[in-house]
Amino acid sequence: MQPEVIEQFTFRSGGKAVTCDAVIDTGATSTVITQSIVEALELQVIGEADAYLAGGRSARTTRHRCVIAWSIYEAQGFYSEHEVICLAAGGEVLIGFDFLSRHELKVDLANKGLIGTAPDAAIPLTGGGYVLNPPRGLVQRMNFERAQAAKPGEVLRPHPAWRFRIPTIVKDAT
């Protein structure tokens, strides 16, 4: 059995937002949301479809449209509008291949998280995210402000270096 990878995602529609933990499911073609998310965002049904589940079972689903955002990296562009499905009896939110492929994300099982490629010159921030070409002192100021805004007992981890790989440029030797 493969260990679960869980990340926090935010779903948005019509000025409303729901943030929750979601299982990264590389075998799911589409992202799956719960009925409570559909109700909280007041999503309209845009169609129905049959979903084929693990174990060969099938289930009738409703289709909806909303924005999906990888919460800690939303400011860096890891959000997009998608058609999502809702399983009436489903209890888990699953992030499917639709979102992963759109943002070229991969699963890192060793660290139990998603990894992507950061732009050149990206400087990581405490608690997630990164900035590009910041003015002098900005990174220290932003990290200080994040630490000051933390709730009592909240753990602010340093940006995990494994989250984003800086692309390597291979020069032609000829």
C-alpha positions, -999 to 999 in steps of 0.1 A, spaced: 0 0 0 13 34 -10 14 61 17 -11 89 14 1 123 4 -21 151 19 -18 188 11 -40 218 19 -61 231 -10 -86 260 -14 -117 258 -36 -132 291 -47 -163 303 -65 -184 334 -65 -164 351 -38 -167 321 -15 -138 299 -4 -133 265 14 -99 253 25 -94 217 34 -69 188 34 -69 168 2 -55 135 -8 -32 136 -38 -45 108 -61 -24 103 -92 -48 77 -104 -78 100 -104 -84 117 -137 -104 145 -122 -105 163 -88 -132 150 -65 -149 173 -40 -175 166 -13 -211 176 -11 -203 200 17 -179 219 -5 -206 221 -33 -231 235 -8 -206 260 8 -196 274 -25 -232 271 -39 -219 254 -70 -243 248 -99 -245 214 -115 -232 216 -151 -237 179 -158 -236 143 -146 -211 116 -153 -202 80 -143 -170 77 -123 -151 45 -122 -137 39 -87 -110 17 -73 -120 -19 -72 -139 -17 -105 -170 0 -90 -188 28 -107 -208 57 -93 -230 85 -106 -215 119 -100 -224 156 -106 -200 179 -124 -193 215 -112 -168 242 -120 -146 261 -95 -111 274 -89 -86 250 -73 -56 264 -54 -27 248 -37 -31 269 -6 5 277 4 16 284 -32 -15 301 -46 3 335 -47 29 319 -69 3 309 -95 -6 274 -84 -43 278 -90 -66 273 -120 -103 268 -129 -114 232 -133 -144 210 -138 -146 189 -107 -168 160 -97 -188 153 -66 -195 119 -53 -227 120 -32 -213 94 -8 -177 106 -10 -160 117 22 -126 126 9 -114 154 -13 -90 141 -40 -67 162 -61 -66 145 -95 -43 144 -125 -62 174 -140 -47 199 -115 -13 180 -112 -7 180 -149 -18 216 -154 8 228 -129 34 202 -137 34 189 -102 48 155 -90 45 135 -58 75 131 -36 68 100 -15 99 104 6 88 138 19 50 131 15 43 162 -5 40 178 -39 70 191 -58 72 215 -87 97 237 -105 104 272 -93 114 300 -116 151 310 -117 162 332 -88 133 321 -65 140 328 -28 120 306 -4 99 321 25 92 307 59 59 289 59 57 284 22 59 304 -10 88 322 -26 96 356 -41 115 366 -72 142 394 -73 131 409 -39 145 443 -29 171 443 -1 157 432 32 123 421 19 127 384 26 138 391 62 109 415 67 84 391 53 96 362 74 95 384 105 59 395 97 49 359 92 64 350 126 47 379 143 13 370 128 15 333 139 -11 321 163 1 310 198 14 275 195 15 275 157 46 260 142 62 280 114 84 257 95 111 269 71 102 266 35 111 230 26 139 230 1 127 198 -15 94 215 -26 107 232 -57 136 222 -79 154 250 -97 157 240 -134 192 232 -146 203 247 -178 223 224 -200 246 242 -224 255 226 -257 292 217 -257 295 221 -295 
